[in-house]
Amino acid sequence: MRKKRGLGGTLRGLREARGLGIKTVGRELKVSYSYLSKVENEHKVPSSELVHKLSNLYEVDPEELLAKLAELPADVQEIIREHGKEVFDLLRTTYGARKEVARKKSA
């Protein structure tokens, strides 16, 4: 079974894949490397601003990282506020069906 990685593990993987040290990233983003270590070890939750800076540095979609943080972008929050029931119904219909198919295949 594949272990799920939270935001911290994902960030560590992205940093290591680029061959960057944690101190280098800290200097680049003007944050302490000890704070970044706490984020990567999931002892601290980074601000969405830091997530955006990290996504720029690692050249990844910030929304993918924010989704792991369970923080939604402002435009998505607005859509949910305006169309909450339809959004949830659409998500459940679209992704709930996929989950059910995957569950049946693994059974």
Summary of the structure (lengths in Angstrom):
residues: 107
radius of gyration: 16.9
end to end distance: 13.8
largest distance: 48.6
contacts: 243
relative contact order: 0.10
helix: 74%
strand: 0%
